[in-house]
Amino acid sequence: EVHLVESGGGLVKPGGSLRLSCAASGFSFSSYAMNWVRQAPGKGLEWVSSISSTSSFIFYADSLKGRFTISRDNANNSLFLQINSLRAEDTAVYYCAREATTGMDWGQGTLVTVSS
Amino acid sequence: QSVLTQPPSASGTPGQRVTISCSGSSSNIGDNYVYWYQQLPGMAPKVLIYRNNQRPSGVPDRFSGSKSGTSASLAISGLRSEDEADYYCAAWDDSLSGFWVFGGGTKLTVL
């Protein structure tokens, strides 16, 4: 069974940084592209970034380029998202999602709150 | 404003059939598969339909998906109270360097 557990969220001041992690288990992590998708409180889903299985291809939402960096460690079945220069509008639940031919499989999410 | 357009709300009574539309463009729905996700209150999204009209194992056949041109739709027949949730369509968009796009979501209320 696919199991994805995000961590690293919390309360951070505007301008601060955070590194989110996603621990994967139950599948061959190194064989799948992975994504980060976020959801602001009471709002819809917003795709943030994708990384291919070998990190050869990386994509970002245009509006977020420059502040977000996705990476992965296949040896340790982990996905990461570095977020810099955090803004109030980055407040959201951040989901880690495996990209399969059958669609995305999601973790339970980690809440990032940006507030002074 | 989302790249894929969905109605913000839909409703039906138990046993009814409801459909949720999703409108896009040639660079996303027109050229790529459509996925539908269900998000129950307080939960993470779950895939309901993949590759336009395929159901993962465990998803009841009351749920069906279709696609025509640059639009797609999700149909739910035999509506049940537990179907009350938010529904999102999604597709890969080939424009620029490529990115996933989601609809704004449709809140389904079972009356």
Interface residues (C-beta under 8 A of the other chain):
Chain A: N35 V37 G44 L45 E46 W47 S50 F59 Y60 A61 D62 Y95 T101 T102 G103 M104 D105 W106 G107 Q108 G109
Chain B: S2 Y35 Y37 Q39 A44 P45 K46 V47 I49 Y50 R51 Q54 P56 D86 Y88 A90 L96 S97 G98 F99 W100 V101 F102 G103 G104 G105
